[in-house]
Amino acid sequence: MTLVSTEQSPQEQSSAEQADAGSTAAERAPETQPEAADESPRDGSRKLLALLGGVAVVALGIDIVTKIAVVANLEGHAPVRLLGGVLYLDVLRNPGAAFSLATGMTWLLALLAIAVVGVIIWLAPKLRSPGWAVGLGLVLGGACGNLVDRIFRAPGPLQGHVVDFLSVFAPGGAIWPVFNVADSCIVCGGILVVLLSLMGRDYDGTVHRKKKAVAS
């Protein structure tokens, strides 16, 4: 009768241990992979460009319309109390940045807004994430909204004062700085982009995942 040995040679055992170690290390290492796509990259890119542009146009349109309306009807009048005092419509001309910051640096803020718009336009064709498209669309629309004021409103190009008219809990920005729709879009878009980054989702559709270590 022939006996078959089931013992492994030292070399075979060493190879098996190395394979197990490599498998465990691979499982512990962070994994970076693109999200699965059911359509061609070109079609996906076009849809995301349309999404970004649509969000930006809607944000810009709402900002421009609301500013025109409040300037025509409320400027020079007493603040209008809404929602039981939660919100006031109080028109102010702001030479500074969002939420009345950096007053006196209007021209620099205008150039910064132009740079932000340029960066988003450059980045747009590389987008593969709907969330990033929405976030950057909000930032783009908000930046353009305030930039329109800085270019076309008094006292002159790149010196124009932004129209702010939303004041929460008290008129005149007594509790929180007066802001506008563009400011809100910039803040909301920025928060969305930061959240996506913290979740490991990049603008190009890459998702960073970290596998759980397998108990030995």
C-alpha positions in Angstrom: 0.0 0.0 0.0 1.3 3.5 -0.9 1.2 6.3 1.6 0.8 9.8 0.4 2.4 12.5 2.6 0.3 15.5 3.3 3.1 17.5 5.0 4.4 20.5 3.1 8.1 21.1 2.6 9.6 24.2 4.2 9.7 26.0 0.9 6.0 25.3 0.3 5.1 26.5 3.8 7.2 29.7 3.3 5.4 30.4 0.0 2.0 29.8 1.5 2.8 32.2 4.4 4.0 34.9 2.1 0.8 34.5 0.0 -1.3 34.9 3.2 0.6 37.9 4.3 0.3 39.5 0.9 -3.4 38.9 0.9 -3.9 40.3 4.4 -1.8 43.4 3.5 -3.9 44.0 0.4 -7.1 43.8 2.4 -5.8 46.3 4.9 -4.5 48.7 2.3 -6.8 51.6 1.2 -8.4 50.9 -2.1 -8.8 53.5 -4.7 -11.0 52.8 -7.7 -13.3 54.7 -10.0 -17.0 54.4 -9.6 -18.6 52.0 -12.0 -20.2 53.7 -15.0 -22.9 52.4 -17.3 -22.2 55.0 -20.0 -19.2 56.2 -22.0 -16.9 58.7 -20.3 -17.7 61.3 -23.0 -21.5 61.0 -22.4 -21.1 61.1 -18.6 -18.8 64.2 -18.9 -21.4 66.0 -21.1 -24.2 65.3 -18.6 -22.1 66.5 -15.7 -21.2 69.7 -17.6 -24.8 70.3 -18.2 -25.6 69.7 -14.5 -22.9 72.1 -13.4 -23.9 74.7 -15.9 -27.6 74.3 -15.1 -27.1 74.7 -11.3 -24.8 77.7 -11.9 -27.4 79.4 -14.3 -30.3 78.8 -11.9 -28.2 80.2 -8.9 -27.1 83.2 -10.9 -30.6 83.9 -12.2 -32.2 83.8 -8.7 -29.5 86.0 -7.3 -29.8 88.6 -10.1 -33.7 88.7 -10.0 -33.8 89.0 -6.2 -31.3 91.8 -6.1 -33.2 93.7 -8.8 -36.4 93.2 -6.9 -35.2 94.4 -3.5 -33.3 97.4 -4.9 -36.4 98.5 -6.8 -38.8 98.0 -4.0 -37.0 98.0 -0.7 -33.9 100.1 -0.8 -34.2 103.2 1.3 -37.2 101.7 3.2 -37.5 100.2 6.6 -36.6 96.5 6.9 -39.3 94.0 6.2 -40.0 91.4 8.9 -40.6 87.9 7.7 -41.3 84.5 9.4 -42.0 86.0 12.7 -38.7 87.8 12.9 -36.5 84.9 11.8 -35.6 86.8 8.6 -35.5 90.4 7.7 -35.2 92.0 4.2 -32.8 94.9 4.8 -31.0 96.2 1.7 -27.3 97.2 2.2 -24.5 97.9 -0.2 -21.4 95.8 0.6 -18.0 96.7 -0.7 -16.4 93.7 1.0 -16.6 89.9 0.6 -19.3 87.5 1.5 -21.0 88.3 4.9 -19.5 91.8 4.8 -15.9 90.6 5.2 -12.8 92.3 3.8 -14.5 95.7 3.4 -12.3 98.1 1.3 -10.7 95.4 -0.9 -13.4 95.3 -3.6 -11.0 95.2 -6.6 -9.0 92.4 -5.1 -12.2 90.4 -4.3 -13.4 90.9 -7.9 -10.1 89.5 -9.2 -10.3 86.6 -6.8 -13.9 85.8 -8.0 -12.6 85.9 -11.6 -9.9 83.4 -10.6 -12.4 81.1 -8.9 -14.6 81.1 -12.0 -11.6 80.3 -14.2 -10.5 77.4 -12.0 -14.0 75.9 -12.0 -14.3 76.2 -15.8 -10.9 74.5 -16.1 -11.9 71.7 -13.8 -15.4 71.2 -15.3 -14.4 68.9 -18.2 -12.6 66.6 -15.7 -15.7 66.1 -13.5 -17.0 62.5 -13.1 -19.0 63.1 -9.9 -22.6 64.5 -9.8 -22.1 65.7 -6.3 -19.1 67.7 -7.2 -20.9 69.1 -10.3 -23.7 70.4 -8.0 -21.3 71.8 -5.4 -19.1 73.5 -8.0 -22.2 74.7 -9.9 -23.4 76.5 -6.7 -20.0 78.1 -6.1 -19.8 79.2 -9.7 -23.3 80.7 -9.8 -22.7 82.5 -6.5 -19.3 83.8 -7.5 -20.7 85.1 -10.8 -23.6 86.7 -9.0 -21.4 88.8 -6.8 -19.0 89.4 -9.6 -21.8 90.9 -11.7 -22.4 93.5 -8.9 -18.7 94.3 -8.6 -18.4 94.9 -12.4 -21.7 96.7 -13.2 -22.8 98.5 -10.0 -21.6 101.8 -8.6 -19.1 103.2 -8.0 -17.5 101.5 -11.0 -16.0 98.4 -12.7 -14.3 96.1 -10.2 -15.3 98.6 -7.5 -19.0 97.9 -7.4 -20.8 97.3 -4.1 -22.6 94.0 -3.7 -26.3 94.1 -2.9 -27.0 92.3 0.4 -30.5 92.0 1.8 -31.0 88.9 4.0 -30.6 89.4 7.7 -31.4 86.7 10.3 -33.1 87.3 13.7 -32.5 91.1 13.6 -32.3 93.8 10.9 -29.0 95.4 10.0 -26.9 92.3 10.6 -27.0 92.9 14.4 -26.8 89.1 15.0 -25.4 87.7 11.8 -23.9 89.6 8.8 -26.3 90.6 6.1 -26.0 88.3 3.0 -27.6 87.5 -0.3 -28.5 84.5 -2.4 -25.0 84.3 -4.0 -23.4 84.1 -0.6 -25.7 81.3 0.4 -24.9 79.4 -2.8 -21.1 79.8 -2.3 -21.4 78.5 1.3 -23.7 75.6 0.5 -21.6 74.5 -2.5 -18.4 74.7 -0.5 -19.9 72.6 2.3 -21.0 70.0 -0.2 -17.5 69.8 -1.8 -15.9 69.5 1.6 -18.3 66.7 2.7 -17.6 64.8 -0.5 -13.9 65.1 0.0 -14.2 63.8 3.6 -16.2 60.9 2.3 -13.4 60.0 0.0 -15.1 61.0 -3.2 -13.0 63.0 -5.7 -14.1 65.2 -8.5 -13.0 62.7 -11.1 -15.3 60.0 -9.8 -12.6 58.2 -7.8 -13.8 56.7 -4.5 -11.3 56.0 -1.8 -12.2 53.0 0.4 -10.4 51.3 3.2 -11.1 47.6 3.7 -11.5 46.3 7.2 -8.6 44.1 8.4 -9.4 40.4 8.5 -9.0 38.9 12.0 -6.2 36.4 12.1 
